[in-house]
Amino acid sequence: MTVNELIRKKRDGAALSPDELRYIVDGFVQGLIPEYQMSSFLMATFFRGMSVEETSTFTRLMLHSGEVIDLSGIPGVKVDKHSTGGVGDKISLPLAPIVAACGVPVPMISGHGLGHTGGTLDKLESIPGFTTSLSIAEYKKVIAEVGVVMIGQTKEIAPADKKMYALRDVTATVECIPLIAGSIMSKKLAEGSDALVLDVKTGRGAFMPTYERSLELATALVGIGNSFGKETIGFITDMNQPLGMMIGNWLEVVESVECLRGKNVSDIMELTYVLGGAMVMLGKKASSLKEGMERCNEVVKNGKAYEKLLQLVKRQGGDTSFIEHPEKYPQSKYSQKINCPQSGFVTAIDSLELGFTGIALGAGRTRVDDVIDPKAGIVLTKKVGDAVNAGDTVAILYTDNKNAIESSAKRIEKAFAIGPAKPKPSPLIISQVDKNGVKPFKI
């Protein structure tokens, strides 16, 4: 077989056999298939999709392209969480320490930003000294000592995904359910977790903008997880406006720290407690989601979650003084307030537009080799439902790129829709998906 033949076959809508998929995945990892041909295959898959069998095979090949970590020597049920990505989605940063403080080990392997969404690794790497590049031996040590570890893919873990992930980001092939499912689950199955909680975004700022597509993705992910023997629960959550008030890597670290110190950023903490409650329940430290949520709330109130974050940062080489005193961090050269042109209520905020604007300010990548400015980003001062008067500040942008200020300010202003009537609130957490099917979310 040849790569050209298989690209053509997928382009024309045919299913590939396990041997054909293996030829592509292994060839790409070994450097026998160049990026331009892999890009073509990814685009063909984007338009033609994969069958359930192809997706399962693809995931398995990605998983076994490297080492599958054994954490059976670590006591307890190991539980991780994964989000499909959103704007302002910093949930992993407060969530992992909270769950670990409840006594559930959290092995977390995350990725860099993808498309218009920020990556957990980019946020962690904005902390001076924090290293996300640990050997597997060190990875095991950290989770044994601290109860939580947060790293990126090593060369041993799903190397096929590591190469493909970067390529998808710059070839507009991110929003493809088989590729997303294979990418997410190969990493999560390789990291040694026993169970998994998924946050599948839907809406304007999500990779899946419609509920139907988000449900399709959530069902695929939950199905793969359970078929591999990992109890998996998914939640479909709203991404029609950014999560929290801050967008940008260091800015999101600061907001996460504030939440662990007790600040109630309502949407961040609502989602954190639900996902955390599910993780604590799957980790056998609570008998129900509600009890798990109560335990999560308790460790925030008594400071144990914040202390766990400090332990994690210190153990992975980070300078905890910046966590304890965020004001020490370098400031952006430029900032500009964006003011509201009229009075009324904020009726919508375009998450996708703000995500792309954050990239233009320096908070993300447009090419694989782009260097991120960790200081860059956007701070919102108003959210959907808030009342505004003409001239009120709705957001502030931060950047070192003077040339990006004018165009970015215009984009941010246009991202805010103002109307005469206060909009009806919509639920943040819409549905729950598990081995028993789909149901509307209720605590």
MARRO-489297 format. One record per residue (C-alpha): x, y, z; residue in one letter. Coordinates in steps of 0.02 Angstrom, whole numbers, plus 50000, padded with zeros to 5 digits. Layout:
N
XYZA/...
***
This chain:
443
500005000050000M/500515018249978T/500075033950075V/499375041949917N/498215027149893E/497575027950072L/497315046850066I/496295044549907R/495295030549986K/494855041150138K/494525056250028R/493235046049932D/492355040950093G/492925022950111A/493355015150278A/495155010250311L/495614993350380S/496614991450542P/498174987250439D/497935002750332E/497715013950483L/499245005950564R/500255009550407Y/499805028050419I/500025030250608V/501645020250621D/502355028150463G/502055045650529F/502845041850698V/504375034250615Q/504585049150498G/504215039050342L/502645049250304I/502995067950286P/501925081350366E/501175087050201Y/500455069750168Q/499865067850347M/499035084950332S/498115078650178S/497545063050270F/496935073550418L/495945084850301M/495175069850212A/494685062850382T/493995079750434F/492775079450288F/492425060750277R/492515055450460G/492825037950527M/491685023650574S/491535018050756V/492715003550717E/493975015050632E/493925027250778T/494215013250904S/495665006250801T/496395023550775F/496335026850964T/497145010051002R/498545013250876L/498875030450949M/498865023151125L/500075009151083H/501225020150980S/502095022751147G/502125016851327E/500575013651431V/500975018951610I/500605007151754D/500095016351913L/499465000952004S/500805003752136G/499985020252186I/498605017252316P/496845022752274G/495775024752119V/496665036552001K/495475048751915V/495805062051783D/494765075251696K/494835081551519H/494025096451435S/493775097651248T/494355115651261G/493575132651279G/493965151051301V/494485155551478G/494395137051524D/495625136051667K/494615123051763I/496035110251775S/497085122351878L/495915123452029P/495115106452000L/496635094952009A/497245101552179P/495465101252248I/495195082952202V/496925077952263A/496565086752428A/495035075552443C/496185060352437G/495945055152255V/497565053552155P/497515064251996V/498705059451855P/498475073151723M/499295073651553I/498765089351460S/499105098251297G/499565115251230H/498295127251157G/497335120751007L/496505132350883G/495645146750973H/495685138151143T/497025139451276G/498005124351337G/498295118951517T/500155116651480L/500325134651420D/499525140651580K/500645129751691L/502195134851594E/501805153151628S/502255149651810I/504125153651824P/505125137651840G/503665125551824F/504155110751718T/502875100251626T/504225089151549S/504465074951671L/505105057451639S/503875043451672I/504865038551826A/504755056351894E/502915057151846Y/502595042051957K/503615049652099K/502665065952097V/500945057952104I/501535046352243A/502205060952345E/500945074752308V/499395065352251G/499305075352089V/500435077751939V/500175088851787M/501305086251636I/501335086251448G/501585071351337Q/503305063651350T/504115055751198K/503555038951268E/501695043251289I/500625042151131A/501985049451018P/500835048050868A/499625060050951D/501015071951003K/501545074150822K/499785074450754M/499135086650887Y/500325100450832A/499915097450650L/498025098050677R/498205114850765D/498925123350610V/497985114150472T/496195118450525A/495795100150562T/495415101850748V/493515100450746E/493405082250693C/492615069750811I/493685054450769P/495285064750778L/494765072950941I/494225056351016A/495835047550966G/496905061851030S/496035063551198I/495805045251238M/497525039251183S/498325051151309K/497075047551446K/497185028751426L/499095029651424A/499295040051582E/498785026451705G/497115033151764S/495735021051819D/494265032651782A/493935048451685L/492775063551692V/492495073151530L/491965091151504D/491305092251327V/490995110251276K/489595116151164T/489215133151090G/490065147451002R/491755145551088G/491825126551076A/492535115450940F/490795107950930M/489645123150913P/487995113450914T/487295102751054Y/487015088250933E/488855087850883R/489415089651064S/488295075151113L/489015064750971E/490775068451034L/490335065151216A/489515048651172T/491045043351070A/492255047851210L/491245039451347V/491035024051238G/492905022651206I/493335025151389G/492135011951451N/492634999751313S/494425000751376F/493854996851554G/493965014751621K/492355020951702E/491985037051608T/490705050651639I/490455065651525G/489605082351551F/489065093751409I/489365111751463T/489025128851389D/490405138551300M/489375152751227N/490325164851337Q/492065163251413P/492305154551580L/492735166551718G/493355184251691M/495125181251627M/495775174951459I/497645172151437G/498905160551516N/499575169551670W/497945178951692L/497035162351706E/498305155851832V/497955171351938V/496075168751929E/496275150351975S/497325154852126V/496025167552180E/494675154152170C/495705142152277L/495905156252403R/494025157552417G/493485170052285K/491825164552211N/491945166652023V/490245158652002S/490395149451836D/492155143151871I/491705136352041M/490035129051986E/490895118851851L/492395114651960T/491295107752099Y/490255097051980V/491755089751889L/492685087852053G/491195079652136G/491115066951996A/492985063452011M/492875061152199V/491385049552175M/492305039052044L/493815039152160G/492745030652294K/492935045052416K/491085049552405A/489515039352378S/488665051952265S/488995066952155L/488225078352286K/489325071552425E/490845073352312G/490415091452279M/490235094652466E/491955087252497R/492705098252362C/491905113652438N/492595108952608E/494415107852553V/494295124852470V/493565132652628K/494865125052744N/496325129652630G/496905111852594K/496625113752407A/497675129552399Y/499055120952499E/498985106352377K/499245118452232L/500785125652318L/501455108052347Q/501205103752164L/502025119652098V/503515117652214K/503735099152174R/503735102551987Q/505035116252002G/503905131552003G/504235147252103D/502825147552230T/503155165752273S/502255170552112F/500755160252167I/500745168252339E/501115185752269H/500475186752089P/500815205452087E/502675201152070K/502385194951892Y/503005205851747P/501665217151672Q/501225219051489S/501945234351403K/500235239951343Y/498455239151406S/496855246751342Q/495095247851410K/493645243451296I/492115253851337N/490295250251301C/489535261551167P/487755260951237Q/486735257351392S/485755241351419G/486195223351461F/487545211851396V/486525199251296T/487955189051222A/489845187851218I/490665179851067D/491865167351144S/492605162350977L/493025180350932E/493835183151101L/494835167151082G/495545172750916F/495845190150984T/496845182751127G/497955174150999I/498205190650907A/498755198651070L/500075185151094G/499175172551206A/499135158551077G/499925151650918R/499565153150733T/501085142350688R/501865127250774V/503455137150816D/502605152950881D/503165158851054V/501755163051174I/501775178851280D/501125172351449P/500625190051505K/499505193451355A/497625191951364G/495955199651405I/495115203451571V/493215204651564L/492325216451681T/490575211751623K/489725195251583K/488085190451500V/486615197251600G/487575211851676D/486885229451661A/487985242351575V/487965261051547N/488685269651396A/490545272151429G/490705257751554D/492245246951534T/491775229351478V/493535222451455A/495375226851463I/496665219951342L/498505216651384Y/499915214351259T/501725217951217D/501255219751033N/500835237951001K/500265234150824N/498895222450888A/498035234951002I/496895244550884E/496205229650787S/496025219150945S/495075232851036A/493835233650892K/493625214750891R/493305214251079I/492025228251068E/491105218950929K/491125202851032A/489945210851159F/488105211651110A/487085224651205I/485185224551212G/483785233451304P/483185218251404A/484085206751523K/484265189551442P/483605173951525K/484995163951608P/485485147751523S/486185132551615P/488075130651621L/487985111651635I/486725104551513I/486825085551507S/487675070651584Q/488275056051477V/488795039351550D/488695020651513K/486815021551540N/486535035051408G/486125053551411V/485085063251536K/484795081551580P/485995086951716F/485325087351893K/486275086452057I/
***
